[in-house]
Amino acid sequence: MKHRLLLIDDDKDILIMNKKFLLKEGYNVVAVVTAKDGIAFLKKYDFSCVILDVMMPDTDGFATCKRIRELTDIPIIFLSGKASEEDKIQGLLTGADDYITKPYSLRELSARIEVNIRRYQSVKEKVKDSSILSFPPLSINLIEHKAYWNEEEIPLSNREFDLLHLLSTKPGEAFSFQEIGNKVWGSFLESDRRAIMVNISRLRKKLDLYEGLEDIIESVWSKGYRLLPRNKY
């Protein structure tokens, strides 16, 4: 799948030159001359990187960069004739990942784009990997807020998911009623013990329907509950 780039620059000659070269490099390129149009495209389509000019007639690049950061965390590369150290620092502090000054090499521009996209994807993959707790055949996706038996979603309420997530953070270790109440409900009173027991019971019944997840939650006498997965990696 081709990476889609968004070029925002009021200089049409530069836009045409950059777009032509980057298309030859294998990118899918959208080029616009105003920040307003750039923001509109970002709201409508997914992009891998934004190449942004600083000096534009409608909204300057620094303000545009801040607006883009409200919409997405993809790489932003400033491409600007403003070459002072202060401008570079301001650009990076407003949320850009890189800053290239004009004149520049088209090959360098392409290389900077590739490096920033690769770095971004690498970070995303690490975040994705750390967001999934795996106890085959059970997996818990923290970003999606869902639990799965192999590839099949287990229908859980928000409270049931939160309980399962808490127990999975320390498999094999018992959580007391007080710990569960404080972490899942936000507080604990002795009268909350019954509510915890009811929700755990519902969670257990749902998990017991899946092969390999039967009795995965164990009661610890006079203390609370713990998760006892058969496998973990």
C-alpha atoms as an extended CHARMM CRD file, in Angstrom:
* protein
*
       233  EXT
         1         1  MET       CA              0.0000000000        0.0000000000        0.0000000000  PROA      1               0.0000000000
         2         2  LYS       CA              1.3710000000        3.4040000000       -1.0110000000  PROA      2               0.0000000000
         3         3  HSD       CA              1.9600000000        6.0310000000        1.6370000000  PROA      3               0.0000000000
         4         4  ARG       CA             -0.2080000000        9.1100000000        1.1230000000  PROA      4               0.0000000000
         5         5  LEU       CA              1.5310000000       12.4560000000        1.6090000000  PROA      5               0.0000000000
         6         6  LEU       CA             -0.0520000000       15.8650000000        2.1210000000  PROA      6               0.0000000000
         7         7  LEU       CA              1.9310000000       18.8440000000        0.7780000000  PROA      7               0.0000000000
         8         8  ILE       CA              0.8430000000       22.3050000000        1.9480000000  PROA      8               0.0000000000
         9         9  ASP       CA              2.6470000000       25.2450000000        0.3380000000  PROA      9               0.0000000000
        10        10  ASP       CA              1.4140000000       28.4700000000       -1.2580000000  PROA      10              0.0000000000
        11        11  ASP       CA              4.2500000000       28.3380000000       -3.8230000000  PROA      11              0.0000000000
        12        12  LYS       CA              2.6650000000       26.4230000000       -6.7080000000  PROA      12              0.0000000000
        13        13  ASP       CA              5.9720000000       25.8960000000       -8.5280000000  PROA      13              0.0000000000
        14        14  ILE       CA              7.4680000000       24.1740000000       -5.4770000000  PROA      14              0.0000000000
        15        15  LEU       CA              4.3040000000       22.1170000000       -5.0260000000  PROA      15              0.0000000000
        16        16  ILE       CA              4.3990000000       20.9040000000       -8.6320000000  PROA      16              0.0000000000
        17        17  MET       CA              8.1080000000       20.0620000000       -8.4300000000  PROA      17              0.0000000000
        18        18  ASN       CA              7.8000000000       18.2070000000       -5.1180000000  PROA      18              0.0000000000
        19        19  LYS       CA              4.6500000000       16.3600000000       -6.1410000000  PROA      19              0.0000000000
        20        20  LYS       CA              6.1480000000       15.2230000000       -9.4440000000  PROA      20              0.0000000000
        21        21  PHE       CA              9.2930000000       13.8820000000       -7.7700000000  PROA      21              0.0000000000
        22        22  LEU       CA              7.4790000000       12.1830000000       -4.8760000000  PROA      22              0.0000000000
        23        23  LEU       CA              5.0430000000       10.5030000000       -7.2450000000  PROA      23              0.0000000000
        24        24  LYS       CA              8.0440000000        8.9920000000       -9.0470000000  PROA      24              0.0000000000
        25        25  GLU       CA              9.3060000000        7.8230000000       -5.6390000000  PROA      25              0.0000000000
        26        26  GLY       CA              6.1300000000        5.7720000000       -5.2730000000  PROA      26              0.0000000000
        27        27  TYR       CA              4.0820000000        7.9820000000       -2.9730000000  PROA      27              0.0000000000
        28        28  ASN       CA              0.4350000000        8.9420000000       -3.3070000000  PROA      28              0.0000000000
        29        29  VAL       CA              0.5230000000       12.7530000000       -3.1270000000  PROA      29              0.0000000000
        30        30  VAL       CA             -2.1060000000       15.3790000000       -2.3660000000  PROA      30              0.0000000000
        31        31  ALA       CA             -0.9220000000       18.9890000000       -2.8430000000  PROA      31              0.0000000000
        32        32  VAL       CA             -2.7980000000       22.1020000000       -1.6600000000  PROA      32              0.0000000000
        33        33  VAL       CA             -1.9200000000       25.8120000000       -1.4640000000  PROA      33              0.0000000000
        34        34  THR       CA             -3.7910000000       26.7840000000        1.7120000000  PROA      34              0.0000000000
        35        35  ALA       CA             -3.8170000000       25.5570000000        5.2810000000  PROA      35              0.0000000000
        36        36  LYS       CA             -7.6210000000       25.4850000000        5.1940000000  PROA      36              0.0000000000
        37        37  ASP       CA             -7.6400000000       23.0000000000        2.3260000000  PROA      37              0.0000000000
        38        38  GLY       CA             -4.9450000000       20.9370000000        4.0350000000  PROA      38              0.0000000000
        39        39  ILE       CA             -6.9790000000       20.6230000000        7.2270000000  PROA      39              0.0000000000
        40        40  ALA       CA            -10.0580000000       19.6690000000        5.1990000000  PROA      40              0.0000000000
        41        41  PHE       CA             -8.1570000000       16.8210000000        3.5170000000  PROA      41              0.0000000000
        42        42  LEU       CA             -6.7730000000       15.6170000000        6.8620000000  PROA      42              0.0000000000
        43        43  LYS       CA            -10.2950000000       15.3530000000        8.2370000000  PROA      43              0.0000000000
        44        44  LYS       CA            -11.4110000000       13.3240000000        5.2320000000  PROA      44              0.0000000000
        45        45  TYR       CA             -8.4850000000       11.0040000000        4.4520000000  PROA      45              0.0000000000
        46        46  ASP       CA             -5.6720000000        9.1400000000        6.1820000000  PROA      46              0.0000000000
        47        47  PHE       CA             -2.1430000000       10.3870000000        5.5060000000  PROA      47              0.0000000000
        48        48  SER       CA              1.3030000000        9.0560000000        6.4070000000  PROA      48              0.0000000000
        49        49  CYS       CA              3.1120000000       12.4180000000        6.5470000000  PROA      49              0.0000000000
        50        50  VAL       CA              2.5420000000       16.1620000000        6.1100000000  PROA      50              0.0000000000
        51        51  ILE       CA              5.0990000000       18.4350000000        4.4280000000  PROA      51              0.0000000000
        52        52  LEU       CA              4.2780000000       21.9580000000        5.5100000000  PROA      52              0.0000000000
        53        53  ASP       CA              5.4600000000       25.4540000000        4.5560000000  PROA      53              0.0000000000
        54        54  VAL       CA              5.8480000000       28.0890000000        7.2750000000  PROA      54              0.0000000000
        55        55  MET       CA              4.9750000000       31.2890000000        5.4260000000  PROA      55              0.0000000000
        56        56  MET       CA              1.4810000000       31.0620000000        3.9310000000  PROA      56              0.0000000000
        57        57  PRO       CA             -1.1380000000       33.7640000000        3.2760000000  PROA      57              0.0000000000
        58        58  ASP       CA             -4.1280000000       32.3590000000        5.1730000000  PROA      58              0.0000000000
        59        59  THR       CA             -2.6080000000       30.7680000000        8.2850000000  PROA      59              0.0000000000
        60        60  ASP       CA              1.1030000000       30.4440000000        9.0400000000  PROA      60              0.0000000000
        61        61  GLY       CA              2.6920000000       27.0250000000        9.2600000000  PROA      61              0.0000000000
        62        62  PHE       CA              3.2480000000       27.1340000000       13.0130000000  PROA      62              0.0000000000
        63        63  ALA       CA             -0.4500000000       27.6790000000       13.7220000000  PROA      63              0.0000000000
        64        64  THR       CA             -1.3380000000       25.0680000000       11.1080000000  PROA      64              0.0000000000
        65        65  CYS       CA              1.0300000000       22.5730000000       12.7340000000  PROA      65              0.0000000000
        66        66  LYS       CA             -0.7290000000       23.0100000000       16.0730000000  PROA      66              0.0000000000
        67        67  ARG       CA             -4.0990000000       22.4440000000       14.3890000000  PROA      67              0.0000000000
        68        68  ILE       CA             -2.8290000000       19.3130000000       12.6490000000  PROA      68              0.0000000000
        69        69  ARG       CA             -1.5800000000       17.9640000000       15.9760000000  PROA      69              0.0000000000
        70        70  GLU       CA             -5.1290000000       18.2100000000       17.2930000000  PROA      70              0.0000000000
        71        71  LEU       CA             -6.2210000000       15.8650000000       14.5010000000  PROA      71              0.0000000000
        72        72  THR       CA             -3.3870000000       13.3700000000       14.1270000000  PROA      72              0.0000000000
        73        73  ASP       CA              0.0380000000       12.3100000000       15.3850000000  PROA      73              0.0000000000
        74        74  ILE       CA              1.5140000000       11.4900000000       11.9450000000  PROA      74              0.0000000000
        75        75  PRO       CA              4.9320000000       13.0090000000       11.0840000000  PROA      75              0.0000000000
        76        76  ILE       CA              5.0000000000       16.6910000000       10.1510000000  PROA      76              0.0000000000
        77        77  ILE       CA              7.9950000000       18.0570000000        8.2370000000  PROA      77              0.0000000000
        78        78  PHE       CA              8.4610000000       21.7920000000        7.8610000000  PROA      78              0.0000000000
        79        79  LEU       CA              9.8310000000       22.8810000000        4.4800000000  PROA      79              0.0000000000
        80        80  SER       CA             10.6840000000       26.5490000000        4.8590000000  PROA      80              0.0000000000
        81        81  GLY       CA             12.7790000000       29.4690000000        3.6790000000  PROA      81              0.0000000000
        82        82  LYS       CA             12.9740000000       30.6430000000        7.3050000000  PROA      82              0.0000000000
        83        83  ALA       CA             16.3190000000       29.2340000000        8.3380000000  PROA      83              0.0000000000
        84        84  SER       CA             17.0820000000       30.8730000000       11.6810000000  PROA      84              0.0000000000
        85        85  GLU       CA             17.6740000000       28.7400000000       14.7460000000  PROA      85              0.0000000000
        86        86  GLU       CA             14.6930000000       30.3830000000       16.4390000000  PROA      86              0.0000000000
        87        87  ASP       CA             12.3840000000       29.3870000000       13.5710000000  PROA      87              0.0000000000
        88        88  LYS       CA             13.6130000000       25.7870000000       13.6550000000  PROA      88              0.0000000000
        89        89  ILE       CA             13.1410000000       25.5830000000       17.4110000000  PROA      89              0.0000000000
        90        90  GLN       CA              9.6700000000       27.1060000000       17.1820000000  PROA      90              0.0000000000
        91        91  GLY       CA              8.7230000000       24.6450000000       14.4600000000  PROA      91              0.0000000000
        92        92  LEU       CA              9.8390000000       21.6430000000       16.4870000000  PROA      92              0.0000000000
        93        93  LEU       CA              8.1970000000       22.9230000000       19.6570000000  PROA      93              0.0000000000
        94        94  THR       CA              4.8610000000       23.4100000000       17.9060000000  PROA      94              0.0000000000
        95        95  GLY       CA              4.7780000000       19.7000000000       17.1170000000  PROA      95              0.0000000000
        96        96  ALA       CA              6.8240000000       19.1160000000       13.9460000000  PROA      96              0.0000000000
        97        97  ASP       CA              9.0830000000       16.0820000000       13.6620000000  PROA      97              0.0000000000
        98        98  ASP       CA             11.5920000000       17.6110000000       11.2420000000  PROA      98              0.0000000000
        99        99  TYR       CA             12.5780000000       20.9550000000        9.7020000000  PROA      99              0.0000000000
       100       100  ILE       CA             14.1550000000       21.3450000000        6.2450000000  PROA      100             0.0000000000
       101       101  THR       CA             15.3060000000       24.7210000000        4.9710000000  PROA      101             0.0000000000
       102       102  LYS       CA             15.0810000000       25.9500000000        1.3720000000  PROA      102             0.0000000000
       103       103  PRO       CA             16.9160000000       25.4150000000       -0.9340000000  PROA      103             0.0000000000
       104       104  TYR       CA             16.9780000000       21.6720000000       -0.4530000000  PROA      104             0.0000000000
       105       105  SER       CA             17.6420000000       18.4480000000       -2.3270000000  PROA      105             0.0000000000
       106       106  LEU       CA             14.6320000000       16.4750000000       -3.5370000000  PROA      106             0.0000000000
       107       107  ARG       CA             16.4740000000       13.2680000000       -2.6820000000  PROA      107             0.0000000000
       108       108  GLU       CA             17.0380000000       14.5480000000        0.8590000000  PROA      108             0.0000000000
       109       109  LEU       CA             13.3580000000       15.4570000000        1.1380000000  PROA      109             0.0000000000
       110       110  SER       CA             12.3450000000       11.9670000000        0.0730000000  PROA      110             0.0000000000
       111       111  ALA       CA             14.8240000000       10.4030000000        2.5010000000  PROA      111             0.0000000000
       112       112  ARG       CA             13.5860000000       12.5570000000        5.3960000000  PROA      112             0.0000000000
       113       113  ILE       CA             10.0020000000       11.5670000000        4.6130000000  PROA      113             0.0000000000
       114       114  GLU       CA             10.9040000000        7.8770000000        4.5180000000  PROA      114             0.0000000000
       115       115  VAL       CA             12.8530000000        8.0580000000        7.7960000000  PROA      115             0.0000000000
       116       116  ASN       CA             10.0900000000        9.8920000000        9.6390000000  PROA      116             0.0000000000
       117       117  ILE       CA              7.3890000000        7.5120000000        8.4160000000  PROA      117             0.0000000000
       118       118  ARG       CA              9.5140000000        4.4990000000        9.3530000000  PROA      118             0.0000000000
       119       119  ARG       CA             10.1940000000        5.9020000000       12.8280000000  PROA      119             0.0000000000
       120       120  TYR       CA              6.5060000000        6.6740000000       13.3410000000  PROA      120             0.0000000000
       121       121  GLN       CA              5.4480000000        3.1680000000       12.2930000000  PROA      121             0.0000000000
       122       122  SER       CA              8.0590000000        1.6050000000       14.5580000000  PROA      122             0.0000000000
       123       123  VAL       CA              6.7470000000        3.5210000000       17.5700000000  PROA      123             0.0000000000
       124       124  LYS       CA              3.1670000000        2.5840000000       16.6720000000  PROA      124             0.0000000000
       125       125  GLU       CA              4.0680000000       -1.0890000000       16.4880000000  PROA      125             0.0000000000
       126       126  LYS       CA              5.7130000000       -0.9610000000       19.9180000000  PROA      126             0.0000000000
       127       127  VAL       CA              2.6480000000        0.7280000000       21.3850000000  PROA      127             0.0000000000
       128       128  LYS       CA              0.3990000000       -1.8490000000       19.7260000000  PROA      128             0.0000000000
       129       129  ASP       CA              2.4500000000       -4.7520000000       21.0670000000  PROA      129             0.0000000000
       130       130  SER       CA              2.4080000000       -3.3380000000       24.5980000000  PROA      130             0.0000000000
       131       131  SER       CA             -1.3390000000       -2.7570000000       24.4490000000  PROA      131             0.0000000000
       132       132  ILE       CA             -2.2060000000       -6.4540000000       24.1210000000  PROA      132             0.0000000000
       133       133  LEU       CA             -2.0510000000       -8.7980000000       27.1060000000  PROA      133             0.0000000000
       134       134  SER       CA             -1.8320000000      -12.3620000000       25.8490000000  PROA      134             0.0000000000
       135       135  PHE       CA             -2.8330000000      -15.4860000000       27.7870000000  PROA      135             0.0000000000
       136       136  PRO       CA             -3.6690000000      -17.9290000000       24.9720000000  PROA      136             0.0000000000
       137       137  PRO       CA             -6.3920000000      -18.4930000000       24.0180000000  PROA      137             0.0000000000
       138       138  LEU       CA             -7.3330000000      -15.2610000000       25.8350000000  PROA      138             0.0000000000
       139       139  SER       CA             -6.0710000000      -11.8580000000       24.7090000000  PROA      139             0.0000000000
       140       140  ILE       CA             -6.9410000000       -8.4420000000       26.1070000000  PROA      140             0.0000000000
       141       141  ASN       CA             -6.6710000000       -5.4280000000       23.8190000000  PROA      141             0.0000000000
       142       142  LEU       CA             -6.2820000000       -2.3050000000       25.9440000000  PROA      142             0.0000000000
       143       143  ILE       CA             -6.6910000000        0.1270000000       23.0480000000  PROA      143             0.0000000000
       144       144  GLU       CA             -9.8990000000       -1.4640000000       21.7340000000  PROA      144             0.0000000000
       145       145  HSD       CA            -11.1140000000       -2.1440000000       25.2930000000  PROA      145             0.0000000000
       146       146  LYS       CA            -12.0480000000       -5.6580000000       24.2110000000  PROA      146             0.0000000000
       147       147  ALA       CA            -11.2150000000       -9.2570000000       25.1400000000  PROA      147             0.0000000000
       148       148  TYR       CA            -10.8610000000      -12.1010000000       22.6510000000  PROA      148             0.0000000000
       149       149  TRP       CA            -10.9510000000      -15.8900000000       22.6710000000  PROA      149             0.0000000000
       150       150  ASN       CA             -8.5310000000      -16.6010000000       19.8340000000  PROA      150             0.0000000000
       151       151  GLU       CA             -9.9340000000      -14.2090000000       17.1890000000  PROA      151             0.0000000000
       152       152  GLU       CA            -13.4880000000      -14.1380000000       18.5400000000  PROA      152             0.0000000000
       153       153  GLU       CA            -14.5860000000      -11.1840000000       20.6650000000  PROA      153             0.0000000000
       154       154  ILE       CA            -15.9350000000      -12.0200000000       24.1020000000  PROA      154             0.0000000000
       155       155  PRO       CA            -18.9690000000       -9.7890000000       24.8060000000  PROA      155             0.0000000000
       156       156  LEU       CA            -18.1490000000       -7.9940000000       28.0530000000  PROA      156             0.0000000000
       157       157  SER       CA            -19.5990000000       -4.9380000000       29.7250000000  PROA      157             0.0000000000
       158       158  ASN       CA            -17.2180000000       -2.0870000000       30.5300000000  PROA      158             0.0000000000
       159       159  ARG       CA            -17.1720000000       -3.1200000000       34.1830000000  PROA      159             0.0000000000
       160       160  GLU       CA            -16.4670000000       -6.7520000000       33.3330000000  PROA      160             0.0000000000
       161       161  PHE       CA            -13.6370000000       -5.7520000000       31.0140000000  PROA      161             0.0000000000
       162       162  ASP       CA            -12.1280000000       -3.5030000000       33.6950000000  PROA      162             0.0000000000
       163       163  LEU       CA            -12.2180000000       -6.3670000000       36.1940000000  PROA      163             0.0000000000
       164       164  LEU       CA            -10.5890000000       -8.7760000000       33.7430000000  PROA      164             0.0000000000
       165       165  HSD       CA             -7.9510000000       -6.1980000000       32.8500000000  PROA      165             0.0000000000
       166       166  LEU       CA             -7.1150000000       -5.5700000000       36.5120000000  PROA      166             0.0000000000
       167       167  LEU       CA             -6.7330000000       -9.2670000000       37.3270000000  PROA      167             0.0000000000
       168       168  SER       CA             -4.6010000000       -9.7660000000       34.2000000000  PROA      168             0.0000000000
       169       169  THR       CA             -2.0620000000       -7.1400000000       35.2620000000  PROA      169             0.0000000000
       170       170  LYS       CA             -0.7090000000       -9.5470000000       37.8820000000  PROA      170             0.0000000000
       171       171  PRO       CA             -1.6280000000      -13.0850000000       36.8140000000  PROA      171             0.0000000000
       172       172  GLY       CA             -1.4650000000      -15.5530000000       39.6610000000  PROA      172             0.0000000000
       173       173  GLU       CA             -1.5830000000      -12.8470000000       42.3330000000  PROA      173             0.0000000000
       174       174  ALA       CA             -4.6820000000      -12.2630000000       44.4250000000  PROA      174             0.0000000000
       175       175  PHE       CA             -6.4550000000       -8.9060000000       44.4680000000  PROA      175             0.0000000000
       176       176  SER       CA             -8.3930000000       -8.0540000000       47.6070000000  PROA      176             0.0000000000
       177       177  PHE       CA            -11.9300000000       -6.6900000000       47.5060000000  PROA      177             0.0000000000
       178       178  GLN       CA            -10.5640000000       -3.3570000000       48.6460000000  PROA      178             0.0000000000
       179       179  GLU       CA             -7.9780000000       -3.2500000000       45.8460000000  PROA      179             0.0000000000
       180       180  ILE       CA            -10.5830000000       -4.1800000000       43.2530000000  PROA      180             0.0000000000
       181       181  GLY       CA            -13.0060000000       -1.5700000000       44.5430000000  PROA      181             0.0000000000
       182       182  ASN       CA            -10.4190000000        1.2070000000       44.6070000000  PROA      182             0.0000000000
       183       183  LYS       CA             -9.0290000000        0.4420000000       41.1460000000  PROA      183             0.0000000000
       184       184  VAL       CA            -12.2210000000       -0.4130000000       39.2660000000  PROA      184             0.0000000000
       185       185  TRP       CA            -14.9180000000        1.5380000000       41.1440000000  PROA      185             0.0000000000
       186       186  GLY       CA            -12.6340000000        4.3460000000       42.2910000000  PROA      186             0.0000000000
       187       187  SER       CA            -13.3570000000        3.7540000000       45.9750000000  PROA      187             0.0000000000
       188       188  PHE       CA            -14.3100000000        0.9530000000       48.3350000000  PROA      188             0.0000000000
       189       189  LEU       CA            -16.8540000000        0.5570000000       51.0880000000  PROA      189             0.0000000000
       190       190  GLU       CA            -17.6290000000       -2.7670000000       52.7200000000  PROA      190             0.0000000000
       191       191  SER       CA            -21.0710000000       -2.5620000000       51.1360000000  PROA      191             0.0000000000
       192       192  ASP       CA            -19.3410000000       -2.7000000000       47.6940000000  PROA      192             0.0000000000
       193       193  ARG       CA            -18.2250000000       -6.2820000000       48.3250000000  PROA      193             0.0000000000
       194       194  ARG       CA            -21.5550000000       -7.6620000000       47.0670000000  PROA      194             0.0000000000
       195       195  ALA       CA            -21.3720000000       -5.6350000000       43.8240000000  PROA      195             0.0000000000
       196       196  ILE       CA            -17.8580000000       -6.9430000000       43.1550000000  PROA      196             0.0000000000
       197       197  MET       CA            -18.9680000000      -10.5290000000       43.7400000000  PROA      197             0.0000000000
       198       198  VAL       CA            -21.9180000000      -10.1310000000       41.3520000000  PROA      198             0.0000000000
       199       199  ASN       CA            -19.8060000000       -8.6420000000       38.5790000000  PROA      199             0.0000000000
       200       200  ILE       CA            -17.0870000000      -11.2760000000       38.9820000000  PROA      200             0.0000000000
       201       201  SER       CA            -19.7620000000      -13.9800000000       38.8170000000  PROA      201             0.0000000000
       202       202  ARG       CA            -21.1010000000      -12.5610000000       35.5450000000  PROA      202             0.0000000000
       203       203  LEU       CA            -17.5970000000      -12.3330000000       34.1230000000  PROA      203             0.0000000000
       204       204  ARG       CA            -16.8430000000      -15.9320000000       35.0860000000  PROA      204             0.0000000000
       205       205  LYS       CA            -20.0280000000      -17.2240000000       33.4510000000  PROA      205             0.0000000000
       206       206  LYS       CA            -19.1120000000      -15.5140000000       30.1930000000  PROA      206             0.0000000000
       207       207  LEU       CA            -15.5300000000      -16.7950000000       30.2070000000  PROA      207             0.0000000000
       208       208  ASP       CA            -16.6460000000      -20.3300000000       31.0830000000  PROA      208             0.0000000000
       209       209  LEU       CA            -18.4260000000      -20.5410000000       27.7180000000  PROA      209             0.0000000000
       210       210  TYR       CA            -15.0590000000      -20.6170000000       25.9300000000  PROA      210             0.0000000000
       211       211  GLU       CA            -12.8090000000      -23.6590000000       25.8160000000  PROA      211             0.0000000000
       212       212  GLY       CA             -9.6260000000      -23.0390000000       27.7620000000  PROA      212             0.0000000000
       213       213  LEU       CA            -11.0660000000      -20.1810000000       29.8100000000  PROA      213             0.0000000000
       214       214  GLU       CA            -13.0740000000      -22.2790000000       32.2510000000  PROA      214             0.0000000000
       215       215  ASP       CA            -12.2410000000      -21.4370000000       35.8740000000  PROA      215             0.0000000000
       216       216  ILE       CA             -9.5920000000      -18.9350000000       34.7650000000  PROA      216             0.0000000000
       217       217  ILE       CA            -10.7110000000      -16.6420000000       37.6180000000  PROA      217             0.0000000000
       218       218  GLU       CA            -10.2120000000      -18.2090000000       41.0240000000  PROA      218             0.0000000000
       219       219  SER       CA            -11.6310000000      -17.1360000000       44.3720000000  PROA      219             0.0000000000
       220       220  VAL       CA             -9.0480000000      -16.6560000000       47.1140000000  PROA      220             0.0000000000
       221       221  TRP       CA            -10.6720000000      -17.4480000000       50.4440000000  PROA      221             0.0000000000
       222       222  SER       CA            -11.1780000000      -14.3960000000       52.6860000000  PROA      222             0.0000000000
       223       223  LYS       CA             -9.1990000000      -12.1870000000       50.2990000000  PROA      223             0.0000000000
       224       224  GLY       CA            -10.5770000000      -11.7370000000       46.7830000000  PROA      224             0.0000000000
       225       225  TYR       CA             -9.8060000000      -13.0580000000       43.2920000000  PROA      225             0.0000000000
       226       226  ARG       CA             -6.9510000000      -13.8840000000       40.9650000000  PROA      226             0.0000000000
       227       227  LEU       CA             -6.4650000000      -14.7810000000       37.3250000000  PROA      227             0.0000000000
       228       228  LEU       CA             -4.8960000000      -18.1850000000       36.6700000000  PROA      228             0.0000000000
       229       229  PRO       CA             -4.2100000000      -18.3900000000       32.9160000000  PROA      229             0.0000000000
       230       230  ARG       CA             -2.9240000000      -21.6580000000       31.5410000000  PROA      230             0.0000000000
       231       231  ASN       CA             -0.4820000000      -19.9250000000       29.2070000000  PROA      231             0.0000000000
       232       232  LYS       CA              1.2180000000      -16.5470000000       29.1180000000  PROA      232             0.0000000000
       233       233  TYR       CA              3.6270000000      -14.9090000000       26.6320000000  PROA      233             0.0000000000
